[in-house]
Amino acid sequence: MTRGARVGRAALLASALLLAASPALDAAAQSSRETERRLERVRKELRDVAAERRRLEGERGAAARELRQVDERVASSSKALAETRARLAEEHAALERLQARRRELDATVATRRTELAALLRAAYTIGDDAALKLMLAQDRVADAGRLLVYHRYLQQQRSERIATLQAEMVELDGIEARIQDRRAALEAAQTEQRAQLAQVEADRQRRAEAMKGLESRFNDRSAREKALGSDARSLERVLAQLREAARRAEAERRAAAAAERARQAREAREARDSGTAATPR
């Protein structure tokens, strides 16, 4: 192959490299721009999702604190209701004991009244001369006197016992009335506490549902943020590869252009040298 042929072939090769490098550079540049636009969209969505995730995280924390406070109110209301029920049970037991005591007193008073009535009837039957009749009914005056004293003492004792029992019954009536009042107040408090507990439990249920929704949205945004972060890293790697390919293509283009310039300079120099050699001296 002659020198001119070799030079021509090198020129064609350099031109081919330049022609091939230009579309490759354009394609690489286009791919880089598209990848950059996609990366920017992903980054923007990632920023938006991250901001929403942080907002939901704050709302979730506040909702969790409020839910704990409601749990404390539920526990407090349940405790108060349990204490009221216990006090009602105690008052009910006390009332039953009083009523049992009242029945005993009623029976005792009835017995004492029967005994006293019998004594009074006996005294009435004997009449105003009861003392004389009792004395005459005895063989000795001393025995009759003692019997009369005993008779009067028995009447007085039973009358006093009946009065004592009646006073105790009056006192029991007062105690029973106070217990009934306390029971009525406790039952009213129990009704109010039940309503409060139902309201607090309904509030807790509502807040628990809201917390569940926040948790679901937070998890969704967290998963989306993670996926977008992975996409962004993948696009960054692709963009880096495209830029590296563009850099290599640009280097090859510049090398080809430099080779072409060198070839042209060499041809020009050879042409000058050939012209100088052909000129007669």
Number of C-alpha atoms within 10 A of each C-alpha: 5 7 8 10 10 11 15 14 12 15 17 13 14 21 16 12 17 18 13 13 20 14 11 16 18 12 14 20 16 13 17 20 14 13 18 16 12 15 21 14 13 17 17 13 16 21 15 14 20 18 14 17 21 15 13 19 18 12 16 20 15 13 18 16 12 16 20 13 13 19 16 12 17 21 15 13 20 17 12 17 20 14 13 17 16 12 15 19 13 13 17 15 12 15 19 13 12 17 15 12 14 18 13 12 18 15 12 15 20 13 13 17 16 12 15 19 13 12 17 13 12 12 16 12 11 14 11 10 12 15 19 13 14 18 19 12 12 13 9 10 13 11 14 19 16 13 16 18 13 12 16 13 12 14 18 13 13 17 16 12 16 20 13 13 17 15 12 14 18 13 12 17 15 12 15 18 13 13 17 15 12 15 19 13 13 17 15 12 16 19 13 13 18 16 13 17 20 15 13 18 18 13 16 20 14 13 17 17 12 16 20 14 13 18 17 12 17 20 15 14 21 19 14 17 21 15 13 21 17 12 17 19 14 13 18 15 12 17 19 14 14 20 16 13 17 21 14 13 18 16 13 15 21 14 15 20 16 13 16 20 14 12 17 14 12 13 15 12 12 12 12 12 11 11 10 11 10 9 7 5 5
